[in-house]
Amino acid sequence: MTAVSGQPDSPSSPPPEGRYGPANRPYRTGSGADARTDRHLKVTAIVLGVLAAIALGWYGWHSVAGDKVSAQVVAFKVVSDQAVEIHLEVHKGTNAVAECTLRSQDADHNEVGRKDVRIAQHTKEVDTIVTVRTTTRGETGELVSCGTASGN
């Protein structure tokens, strides 16, 4: 290759003028519009990160610390053609009031009795026996739902 000026290019020779933009504006040195844009992006990323951390923390705390109610039927006993006794075990917060719905079905899976029970004892675990009155002979004793009572 032959040089235009007659001399070979040396590594210390400057690039041709205008090829890489103005010489007085260094690339990404923290000045001008690029620096302002970088600062705005950093601030935005930090704000979004903090908001995401707060949301995640709130969700985690709410999931763990919320007054959850769980229940299960331990046993049931058909005591007559008009009643079924259901042994219910409820786990809840000490001051929470639970409301559970129980039902009984006949042999054809028709609902023959239903009862809503309010559990207001100030303990974490409550064992109780509930009598559900039935229209005909019930064959099962079931828990339909259980949760924190409305209004609490």
One Martini backbone bead per residue (centre of mass of N, CA, C, O) as a GRO file, in nm:
protein
  152
    1MET     BB    1   0.098   0.035   0.020
    2THR     BB    2   0.035   0.370  -0.042
    3ALA     BB    3   0.099   0.680   0.042
    4VAL     BB    4  -0.011   0.996  -0.009
    5SER     BB    5   0.239   1.161   0.124
    6GLY     BB    6   0.481   0.932   0.118
    7GLN     BB    7   0.410   0.824   0.400
    8PRO     BB    8   0.379   0.621   0.640
    9ASP     BB    9   0.175   0.514   0.871
   10SER     BB   10   0.144   0.598   1.202
   11PRO     BB   11   0.029   0.542   1.520
   12SER     BB   12   0.054   0.871   1.591
   13SER     BB   13  -0.139   0.947   1.385
   14PRO     BB   14  -0.401   1.112   1.303
   15PRO     BB   15  -0.700   1.112   1.206
   16PRO     BB   16  -0.910   1.204   1.000
   17GLU     BB   17  -1.093   1.471   0.962
   18GLY     BB   18  -1.432   1.394   1.071
   19ARG     BB   19  -1.464   1.082   1.104
   20TYR     BB   20  -1.530   1.085   1.454
   21GLY     BB   21  -1.596   1.361   1.496
   22PRO     BB   22  -1.549   1.577   1.720
   23ALA     BB   23  -1.260   1.647   1.907
   24ASN     BB   24  -1.411   1.804   2.164
   25ARG     BB   25  -1.586   1.518   2.195
   26PRO     BB   26  -1.589   1.292   2.411
   27TYR     BB   27  -1.649   0.960   2.470
   28ARG     BB   28  -1.800   0.894   2.754
   29THR     BB   29  -1.708   1.118   3.009
   30GLY     BB   30  -1.969   1.274   3.154
   31SER     BB   31  -2.079   1.470   2.935
   32GLY     BB   32  -2.366   1.600   2.878
   33ALA     BB   33  -2.631   1.420   2.754
   34ASP     BB   34  -2.522   1.140   2.831
   35ALA     BB   35  -2.500   1.190   3.137
   36ARG     BB   36  -2.796   1.257   3.188
   37THR     BB   37  -2.909   0.990   3.086
   38ASP     BB   38  -2.755   0.808   3.282
   39ARG     BB   39  -2.870   0.933   3.541
   40HIS     BB   40  -3.170   0.874   3.481
   41LEU     BB   41  -3.140   0.567   3.459
   42LYS     BB   42  -3.032   0.519   3.744
   43VAL     BB   43  -3.266   0.640   3.902
   44THR     BB   44  -3.488   0.463   3.780
   45ALA     BB   45  -3.366   0.190   3.866
   46ILE     BB   46  -3.369   0.245   4.170
   47VAL     BB   47  -3.668   0.303   4.207
   48LEU     BB   48  -3.771   0.033   4.091
   49GLY     BB   49  -3.616  -0.148   4.291
   50VAL     BB   50  -3.746  -0.040   4.550
   51LEU     BB   51  -4.041  -0.101   4.472
   52ALA     BB   52  -4.001  -0.406   4.434
   53ALA     BB   53  -3.903  -0.464   4.724
   54ILE     BB   54  -4.157  -0.364   4.867
   55ALA     BB   55  -4.361  -0.551   4.729
   56LEU     BB   56  -4.226  -0.817   4.811
   57GLY     BB   57  -4.235  -0.768   5.118
   58TRP     BB   58  -4.540  -0.736   5.146
   59TYR     BB   59  -4.621  -1.010   5.031
   60GLY     BB   60  -4.462  -1.184   5.232
   61TRP     BB   61  -4.590  -1.077   5.492
   62HIS     BB   62  -4.886  -1.132   5.419
   63SER     BB   63  -4.852  -1.442   5.380
   64VAL     BB   64  -4.742  -1.500   5.676
   65ALA     BB   65  -4.914  -1.288   5.879
   66GLY     BB   66  -5.175  -1.370   5.812
   67ASP     BB   67  -5.504  -1.464   5.888
   68LYS     BB   68  -5.526  -1.789   5.882
   69VAL     BB   69  -5.755  -2.053   5.782
   70SER     BB   70  -5.789  -2.389   5.897
   71ALA     BB   71  -5.958  -2.705   5.813
   72GLN     BB   72  -6.100  -3.020   5.951
   73VAL     BB   73  -6.227  -3.336   5.929
   74VAL     BB   74  -6.202  -3.596   6.152
   75ALA     BB   75  -6.516  -3.666   6.200
   76PHE     BB   76  -6.822  -3.868   6.168
   77LYS     BB   77  -7.177  -3.900   6.286
   78VAL     BB   78  -7.461  -4.084   6.270
   79VAL     BB   79  -7.738  -4.030   6.496
   80SER     BB   80  -7.969  -3.987   6.274
   81ASP     BB   81  -8.214  -3.894   6.041
   82GLN     BB   82  -8.160  -3.567   6.159
   83ALA     BB   83  -7.835  -3.624   6.224
   84VAL     BB   84  -7.492  -3.488   6.230
   85GLU     BB   85  -7.170  -3.540   6.355
   86ILE     BB   86  -6.894  -3.303   6.359
   87HIS     BB   87  -6.547  -3.314   6.368
   88LEU     BB   88  -6.373  -3.010   6.424
   89GLU     BB   89  -6.067  -2.859   6.297
   90VAL     BB   90  -5.911  -2.543   6.392
   91HIS     BB   91  -5.686  -2.307   6.236
   92LYS     BB   92  -5.571  -1.998   6.393
   93GLY     BB   93  -5.568  -1.710   6.514
   94THR     BB   94  -5.607  -1.608   6.829
   95ASN     BB   95  -5.807  -1.345   6.735
   96ALA     BB   96  -5.959  -1.501   6.539
   97VAL     BB   97  -6.253  -1.539   6.335
   98ALA     BB   98  -6.433  -1.814   6.236
   99GLU     BB   99  -6.596  -1.949   5.930
  100CYS     BB  100  -6.795  -2.240   5.884
  101THR     BB  101  -6.897  -2.487   5.640
  102LEU     BB  102  -7.139  -2.743   5.665
  103ARG     BB  103  -7.224  -3.084   5.547
  104SER     BB  104  -7.481  -3.310   5.423
  105GLN     BB  105  -7.520  -3.631   5.263
  106ASP     BB  106  -7.654  -3.858   5.080
  107ALA     BB  107  -7.629  -4.141   4.884
  108ASP     BB  108  -7.700  -3.936   4.620
  109HIS     BB  109  -7.561  -3.645   4.682
  110ASN     BB  110  -7.759  -3.495   4.854
  111GLU     BB  111  -7.843  -3.222   5.022
  112VAL     BB  112  -7.957  -3.237   5.385
  113GLY     BB  113  -7.733  -3.038   5.519
  114ARG     BB  114  -7.660  -2.709   5.680
  115LYS     BB  115  -7.378  -2.522   5.843
  116ASP     BB  116  -7.289  -2.236   6.023
  117VAL     BB  117  -6.975  -2.167   6.192
  118ARG     BB  118  -6.857  -1.998   6.481
  119ILE     BB  119  -6.511  -1.924   6.570
  120ALA     BB  120  -6.410  -1.743   6.888
  121GLN     BB  121  -6.179  -1.855   7.013
  122HIS     BB  122  -5.862  -1.771   7.192
  123THR     BB  123  -5.720  -1.984   6.985
  124LYS     BB  124  -5.537  -2.169   6.752
  125GLU     BB  125  -5.691  -2.438   6.848
  126VAL     BB  126  -6.000  -2.606   6.746
  127ASP     BB  127  -6.221  -2.836   6.902
  128THR     BB  128  -6.530  -2.956   6.754
  129ILE     BB  129  -6.879  -3.036   6.785
  130VAL     BB  130  -7.117  -3.063   6.519
  131THR     BB  131  -7.463  -3.025   6.459
  132VAL     BB  132  -7.637  -3.149   6.177
  133ARG     BB  133  -7.928  -3.094   6.035
  134THR     BB  134  -8.164  -3.312   5.870
  135THR     BB  135  -8.410  -3.425   5.641
  136THR     BB  136  -8.240  -3.680   5.609
  137ARG     BB  137  -8.033  -3.923   5.583
  138GLY     BB  138  -7.703  -3.901   5.647
  139GLU     BB  139  -7.362  -4.001   5.512
  140THR     BB  140  -7.217  -3.720   5.557
  141GLY     BB  141  -6.930  -3.508   5.660
  142GLU     BB  142  -6.860  -3.170   5.553
  143LEU     BB  143  -6.631  -2.936   5.431
  144VAL     BB  144  -6.670  -2.644   5.249
  145SER     BB  145  -6.572  -2.394   5.441
  146CYS     BB  146  -6.298  -2.167   5.559
  147GLY     BB  147  -6.271  -1.851   5.743
  148THR     BB  148  -6.270  -1.536   5.789
  149ALA     BB  149  -6.475  -1.342   5.936
  150SER     BB  150  -6.686  -1.114   5.870
  151GLY     BB  151  -6.600  -0.805   6.033
  152ASN     BB  152  -6.265  -0.862   6.119
   0.00000   0.00000   0.00000
